[in-house]
Amino acid sequence: MKRIEDIKLKIDKDEVLRYQGYNERKAIKPKEIILQIIEEEIERACNLYKPQGIYDSFKIKSVSLSEKRVNLENHFSFSFNDSAIDFLKGADYLVFGVVTIGDILENKISEYFNQKEYPRGLALDTVGTVAVRYLSQHIISIVCRESKEKNLQTTKQFTPGTTEWDISEQKYIFEIIPAYKIGVELTDSFMMTPKKSLSWAIGVGKNILKSSKNDISCKNCLAENCQFRKK
């Protein structure tokens, strides 16, 4: 089990705008006041989140294509859909990870909405979403690099709550990963607290199916102090 802390994230304004529905293809452009608020909240967020991540690797005992399950040697079993199982059938290990930026930013978002400062609340909420996604990519890039150093390949990431992996499977991640060590807990409805948290799994092995959809890249990672970041 490895725990990563003290990660510096540089949030891209254009990415925040994209999550708010603005992009080059749309005719509607953000107003100057919106751009100003986003820039201010990006700067403010630097003092509001505490990026942390934790991950661990587990040996795969078997992959059942008929049952669409991955069985680990520690007796845990995970169910995926057909396409995910197809990717994972060549994996020797499953790496599970949980990341979070903490709850301070969440509290500030709530404060904004309680004060009816909706544009700032929306902006900061979007900044938090971008931050936790880049944090997740940062940790995955480390896993990817560690695997490559062992001449192993990696699959794309799989996230609970998608069509590939049911949200209820998240409870098993929390049984084998001590996410509480980074302050993340799971509710009865399988949602994480703090809200700006993500969990995932990726397959690692010598015979991973290679395709454009099964490629991990750290080119979008904005972690400034990441030793694996591409210059």
C-alpha positions as CSV (number, residue, x, y, z in Angstrom):
1,M,0.0,0.0,0.0
2,K,1.3,3.4,-1.0
3,R,0.1,6.8,0.2
4,I,0.8,10.0,-1.8
5,E,0.6,13.5,-0.2
6,D,1.7,17.1,-0.8
7,I,0.8,17.1,-4.4
8,K,0.7,20.5,-6.2
9,L,-1.9,20.8,-8.9
10,K,-2.0,23.5,-11.5
11,I,-5.6,23.9,-12.6
12,D,-6.3,24.8,-16.2
13,K,-8.9,27.5,-16.7
14,D,-9.9,26.1,-20.0
15,E,-10.6,22.8,-18.4
16,V,-12.8,24.4,-15.8
17,L,-14.7,26.2,-18.6
18,R,-15.1,22.9,-20.4
19,Y,-16.7,21.3,-17.4
20,Q,-19.1,24.3,-17.2
21,G,-20.2,23.6,-20.8
22,Y,-18.1,26.2,-22.7
23,N,-15.9,25.0,-25.6
24,E,-14.6,26.2,-28.9
25,R,-17.4,24.5,-30.8
26,K,-20.1,26.4,-29.0
27,A,-21.2,29.8,-30.2
28,I,-21.9,31.0,-26.6
29,K,-18.8,32.3,-24.9
30,P,-18.3,33.0,-21.2
31,K,-18.8,36.6,-20.1
32,E,-15.8,38.5,-18.8
33,I,-17.2,38.4,-15.2
34,I,-17.4,34.6,-15.4
35,L,-13.8,34.4,-16.6
36,Q,-12.7,36.7,-13.7
37,I,-14.6,34.7,-11.1
38,I,-13.1,31.4,-12.4
39,E,-9.6,32.8,-12.2
40,E,-10.2,34.1,-8.7
41,E,-11.6,30.8,-7.5
42,I,-8.8,28.8,-9.1
43,E,-6.4,30.9,-7.1
44,R,-8.5,30.6,-3.9
45,A,-8.7,26.8,-4.3
46,C,-5.0,26.4,-3.8
47,N,-5.5,27.1,-0.1
48,L,-8.7,25.0,0.2
49,Y,-7.7,21.5,-0.9
50,K,-5.4,18.9,0.6
51,P,-4.7,16.4,-2.2
52,Q,-4.0,12.8,-1.1
53,G,-4.1,9.5,-2.7
54,I,-3.7,5.8,-1.7
55,Y,-3.4,2.7,-3.8
56,D,-2.4,-0.9,-3.7
57,S,-1.9,-3.9,-6.0
58,F,-3.5,-7.3,-5.7
59,K,-2.7,-10.5,-7.5
60,I,-5.4,-11.9,-9.7
61,K,-6.3,-15.6,-9.2
62,S,-8.6,-15.9,-12.2
63,V,-10.8,-14.0,-14.6
64,S,-14.2,-15.6,-15.3
65,L,-15.4,-14.5,-18.7
66,S,-18.7,-16.3,-18.3
67,E,-19.5,-14.8,-14.9
68,K,-17.8,-11.5,-15.8
69,R,-15.8,-11.5,-12.5
70,V,-12.2,-11.0,-11.5
71,N,-11.2,-13.2,-8.6
72,L,-8.3,-12.1,-6.4
73,E,-5.9,-14.3,-4.4
74,N,-7.1,-12.5,-1.2
75,H,-10.5,-14.1,-1.9
76,F,-12.2,-10.8,-3.0
77,S,-14.1,-10.8,-6.2
78,F,-15.2,-8.0,-8.5
79,S,-17.9,-7.9,-11.1
80,F,-17.4,-6.0,-14.4
81,N,-19.4,-5.7,-17.7
82,D,-18.3,-7.5,-20.9
83,S,-16.1,-4.8,-22.3
84,A,-14.2,-4.3,-19.1
85,I,-13.7,-8.0,-18.6
86,D,-12.3,-8.2,-22.2
87,F,-9.7,-5.6,-21.2
88,L,-8.9,-7.3,-17.9
89,K,-8.6,-10.9,-19.2
90,G,-4.8,-10.4,-19.8
91,A,-4.1,-8.8,-16.4
92,D,-2.1,-10.4,-13.6
93,Y,-2.9,-7.7,-11.0
94,L,-5.6,-5.2,-10.2
95,V,-4.5,-1.9,-8.7
96,F,-7.1,-0.1,-6.7
97,G,-6.8,3.6,-5.7
98,V,-8.7,6.3,-3.9
99,V,-8.0,10.0,-4.1
100,T,-9.4,13.1,-2.4
101,I,-8.9,16.8,-2.1
102,G,-10.5,16.9,1.3
103,D,-13.6,18.7,2.6
104,I,-12.4,22.3,3.2
105,L,-13.2,23.3,-0.4
106,E,-16.7,21.7,0.0
107,N,-17.4,23.8,3.0
108,K,-16.5,26.9,1.1
109,I,-18.8,25.9,-1.7
110,S,-21.6,25.5,0.8
111,E,-20.8,28.9,2.2
112,Y,-21.1,30.5,-1.2
113,F,-24.5,28.9,-1.9
114,N,-25.8,29.8,1.5
115,Q,-24.8,33.4,0.8
116,K,-26.5,33.2,-2.6
117,E,-23.1,33.7,-4.4
118,Y,-24.1,31.1,-7.0
119,P,-21.6,32.0,-9.7
120,R,-18.7,31.7,-7.2
121,G,-20.1,28.5,-5.8
122,L,-20.5,26.9,-9.2
123,A,-17.0,28.0,-10.2
124,L,-15.4,26.7,-7.1
125,D,-17.3,23.4,-7.4
126,T,-16.1,23.0,-10.9
127,V,-12.5,23.8,-9.9
128,G,-12.8,21.0,-7.3
129,T,-14.0,18.5,-9.9
130,V,-11.1,19.3,-12.2
131,A,-8.7,19.2,-9.3
132,V,-9.7,15.7,-8.1
133,R,-9.7,14.3,-11.7
134,Y,-6.2,15.5,-12.3
135,L,-5.1,14.2,-8.9
136,S,-6.5,10.8,-9.9
137,Q,-4.6,11.0,-13.2
138,H,-1.4,11.9,-11.3
139,I,-1.6,8.8,-9.1
140,I,-2.5,6.6,-12.1
141,S,0.5,8.0,-13.9
142,I,2.7,6.8,-11.1
143,V,1.2,3.3,-11.2
144,C,1.7,3.3,-15.0
145,R,5.3,4.2,-14.7
146,E,6.0,1.7,-12.0
147,S,4.4,-1.0,-14.1
148,K,6.5,0.0,-17.2
149,E,9.7,-0.2,-15.1
150,K,8.7,-3.9,-14.5
151,N,8.0,-4.4,-18.2
152,L,4.3,-4.7,-17.5
153,Q,1.4,-3.1,-19.4
154,T,-1.6,-1.3,-18.0
155,T,-5.3,-1.1,-18.9
156,K,-7.3,2.0,-18.9
157,Q,-8.9,2.9,-15.6
158,F,-12.3,1.6,-14.4
159,T,-14.5,3.7,-12.1
160,P,-17.4,2.5,-10.0
161,G,-20.7,4.1,-11.1
162,T,-20.1,3.7,-14.8
163,T,-21.6,1.3,-17.3
164,E,-18.5,-0.8,-17.0
165,W,-18.6,-1.2,-13.2
166,D,-21.6,-0.9,-10.9
167,I,-21.4,1.6,-8.0
168,S,-22.1,-1.1,-5.4
169,E,-18.7,-2.6,-6.2
170,Q,-17.2,0.4,-4.5
171,K,-17.8,-1.2,-1.1
172,Y,-15.3,-3.9,-1.8
173,I,-12.6,-1.4,-2.8
174,F,-13.1,0.2,0.7
175,E,-12.7,-3.2,2.3
176,I,-9.3,-3.8,0.8
177,I,-8.0,-0.2,0.6
178,P,-7.7,1.7,3.9
179,A,-9.2,4.9,2.5
180,Y,-9.9,6.2,6.0
181,K,-6.1,6.9,6.2
182,I,-6.7,9.8,3.8
183,G,-10.0,10.8,5.3
184,V,-12.3,9.1,2.8
185,E,-15.4,7.1,3.9
186,L,-18.2,5.4,2.1
187,T,-21.9,6.0,2.8
188,D,-24.6,3.3,2.8
189,S,-25.5,4.3,-0.7
190,F,-21.9,3.7,-1.8
191,M,-21.1,7.4,-2.2
192,M,-17.8,8.8,-0.9
193,T,-17.2,11.6,1.6
194,P,-15.7,14.1,1.1
195,K,-17.6,14.4,-2.2
196,K,-14.5,15.5,-4.1
197,S,-13.1,12.0,-4.0
198,L,-12.6,9.3,-6.7
199,S,-11.9,5.6,-6.7
200,W,-10.7,3.4,-9.5
201,A,-9.0,0.3,-10.6
202,I,-6.6,-0.6,-13.4
203,G,-5.3,-3.9,-14.7
204,V,-1.6,-4.6,-14.8
205,G,0.0,-7.5,-16.6
206,K,2.2,-8.8,-19.4
207,N,-0.6,-9.7,-21.9
208,I,-2.8,-6.6,-21.7
209,L,-5.0,-6.1,-24.8
210,K,-3.6,-3.0,-26.5
211,S,-6.0,-0.5,-28.2
212,S,-6.6,3.2,-28.4
213,K,-9.3,2.8,-25.7
214,N,-6.9,0.9,-23.4
215,D,-4.1,3.4,-23.4
216,I,-3.0,5.4,-20.3
217,S,-1.2,8.7,-20.8
218,C,0.0,11.2,-18.3
219,K,0.2,14.0,-20.9
220,N,-2.8,15.8,-19.3
221,C,-1.5,15.5,-15.7
222,L,-1.0,18.9,-14.2
223,A,0.8,17.8,-11.0
224,E,3.9,20.1,-11.1
225,N,6.0,18.1,-8.8
226,C,5.3,14.7,-10.4
227,Q,8.7,13.0,-11.2
228,F,7.0,11.2,-14.1
229,R,5.4,14.3,-15.7
230,K,6.4,14.9,-19.3
231,K,8.1,18.2,-19.9
